[in-house]
Amino acid sequence: MRYALRLYSYVLNGMALIAGVLLVWLMVAIVVSVVIRNLGLQPSAWFFLSTEYSLFYLTLLGAPWLVRQKGHVHIELLTSVLPPVALTVLSRLVALLCVAVCGVLAWKGLDLVTMNIARNDFDVRAFFVPKWILTIAFPISFGLMAVEFSRFVFGPEILHSGEAGLKE
């Protein structure tokens, strides 16, 4: 079990690392594209397509790690004034709702991936890219987010700290 948990952590951290690399790529690609345009040239269509895909992937690949780190945005106005018991109940209910939403999105994402594979769909813009390469991130990321939110439903920690401005 210990090895499975370690492997799971490596997967989550690896996805976050890939998201970070994609963020750096976005910065480089945008700067290079602007420089090329200022020189009066036309940047490759690959720059535009890769930045578009990077925005999508970095959002989905980094999201499960953010859930684990409690890095998602939430309003602390209510949670900071709740008594500890009410905070625990509310936090676990919110996490349970998040598990349900992520579970539905993972299921629908898997349905979309299988449909893309069955239809042999392609994203036809600058290049012919199989759509499943883009949509495979949905079931993986939302499935992992459901797992991470379930840690706050059933585990010893809760999602909300109850302290306003804690992460500032």
Buried (B, 14 or more C-beta within 10 A) or exposed (E): EEEEEEEEEEBBEEBBBBBBEBEEBBEEBEEEBEEBEEEEEEBBEEBBBBBBBBEBBBBBBBBBBBBBEBEEEEEBEBBBEBEEEEBBEBBBEBBBEBBEBBBEBBBEBBEBBEEBBEEEBBBEEBEEBBBBBBBBBBBBBBBBBBBBBBBBBEEEEBBBBBEEEEEE
